[in-house]
């Protein structure tokens, strides 16, 4: 079980309330698809992988919905994500390394969006959060 300090919880909540999460996540997905083109193979998108592409936005909304559930259940993200992890492992057969890659792209987009407000403390808190999410999504692969 992960121990969360009050400041970490506050940073995580503040980040999501300070941004347009779907837009930032869509940009992170577009970055993921461009920088790591092999990650596109799991999607039946056309060749457009821009953040403003409707299909990218739809998937971004799904990611944001999952992240909101994780934020709402920080003390038990693994249970919250057990079905999602199983679906990604068994149905979609997504390489769990892709979760780490998306996490990295999301941190980059957060840094660009929040700029001076993306302090080292905020970065550390959100990185910890994303590591917990990645671990929870990867659970059914072990």
N, C-alpha and C positions, 0 to 999 in steps of 0.2 A: 504494500500500500504506500502511496506517495503522501508525504506530509507537505501540506500547503501552509505557508505563512500568510497572515492577513494581507501583507503588502503585495504578495504574489497574486492573490485572488483579486485584489483591487486593481492591479496592473492589467490583468487579463480582461476583467470586465470593462475597464476604461478603454482599452484598445478597441474592443468591439463596439463600444458606444461612441467612439470618436471617429469612426471611419464608415464608409459605405461598404460593408463586408462583401456583398455580392460583387461589386466592381473590383475591389482589391483581389478577391479570390479569382475572378475571371482573368484578371491580369496575371496572376500567379500561374493559372492553368495555361494561358497563352505562352508565358515564359517557359513553362515546363515543356510544352509541345515543341517550342522552337529550339531550346537548348538541348533537350533530350528527345530527339524526334522518334525514337523507338517507343516512347510512351503513348504515342497516338494510336498504336495498333489495337488498343482496347476500346476505341470509340468508332462509331460508324458515322463520323463527321465527313463533310466534304473536305476539300483541301484547305478551306478557311479555318484558321485557328487563332483568329484575332480575338481580343478580349470582348469586342462588341458583336461578335458572331452570336447569333441567337442560341445555337446549340451549346456553345461554350458557356454562355450565361446560364442556361438551364442546368448544366452540370455544376456550375459555381453555386447556384442556389441550393443544390443537394449537399454540396460540401459545407456550405454555411449552415444549413439546417443541422447537419451532424455536429459541426463545431459548437453550435448553440446548445445542443443537447449535452455535449461534453462539458461546456462551461457551467451548465445548470446542474451537473452531477460530477463535479471535480473529484469527489471522494471515491467514486466507483465507475470510472470511465470504462474499464474492461467489461463490466456487466452491461453497461449501456450500449457498448459496441459489439457485443458477442454475435448478434445476428448479422450485423454489417460486416464484421470480420469473416464470418462463415460464408456470406454471400460473395465477398471479394476473393476468398480462397477457393471455394468450390464451384461457384457458378461463373464468375467473371474470370477467374484464374489470373488475377493481377499479380505481377511480381511485387512482393512487399517492399522491395527497394524503392519502388515508385512513390510510396508514401513518404519516404525520407526525402526524395527529390522534390516532391511537391511542398513539403514542409520548408525546405530550404528556399524555394522560390517564393513561398508565402512570406517568409521573414524578410526577403529582399524587398518585396512590394510594400510590406508594412514600414520598413525603414524609409523607403522613398515617399510614402504617403504621409507618415507622421513626422519625418525629418527630425527636428531638434527635440520633439517629444518622445522619440524612440531612444530613450536614454539606455545606458548599459543595464540598469535595473529592470526596465521594461523589457528590453531585449532578452535578458536572462529569464525573466518570468514567462514570457511568451514562448521562448525556446523550450523551457521545461514543459509547458503545457503541450506544445506540439510533439515533444518526445513521448509524453504520456499517450497522446492520441495515436501516434505511430505504433507504439508498443501494443495498444489495445486493438488496433486494426490488424496487427500482425499475429495476434494471439492464436488464431485458428490455423496458422501455418506451422506451428511448432508441434 
